[in-house]
Amino acid sequence: MARIYAYFFEAVGVDRIKIGQSTDVERRFQDIKVSCPVELKVLAATEHYAEYELHARFQHLRCHGEWFKATDELRSFINSLDQPDRPFFFKVIDHVLADVHTGRWEPIPESLIPLRTGV
């Protein structure tokens, strides 16, 4: 069975964060990025929360559909998903590193995979 990830994508400059889910976060990011009128950044992805839980938790911040206000509360929650041994701007999604500053995806070096603690 495919793993399902809840993800957080930020629409830069408009204070909006999309909370969605996908079995292929990289492909989902690329699909949305193509049609998004502003720069889009990956903030995080996690298996530890279901999309519906996150939508309910942040319902008071919902703007439209799966887009939420990018408040300190939401950003703090997303930052709490960080792994303590990695810089805040890298998140591990399966065997891929997402650089949230550039939106680039790169394979994790094999030497780091055994050190991975789940996001």
HUBEL-V665761 format. One record per pair of residues at least 6 apart in sequence whose C-alpha atoms are under 6 Angstrom apart, sorted by the first residue. I is the first residue (numbers start at 1). J is the second residue. If there is no record, write none. Layout:
BEGIN
((I/J) (I/J))
END
This chain:
BEGIN
((3/23) (4/22) (4/23) (5/21) (5/22) (5/45) (5/46) (5/47) (6/20) (6/21) (6/45) (6/46) (6/51) (7/19) (7/20) (7/21) (7/44) (7/45) (8/18) (8/19) (8/43) (8/44) (9/17) (9/18) (9/41) (9/42) (9/43) (10/16) (10/17) (10/40) (10/41) (11/39) (11/40) (12/39) (12/40) (15/69) (15/70) (16/68) (16/69) (16/70) (17/67) (17/68) (17/70) (18/66) (18/67) (19/66) (20/51) (21/51) (33/40) (41/100) (41/103) (42/100) (43/100) (44/91) (46/119) (61/68) (61/69) (62/68) (89/100) (90/98) (90/99) (91/97) (91/98) (95/108) (96/106) (96/107) (96/108) (97/105) (97/106) (97/108) (98/104) (98/105))
END
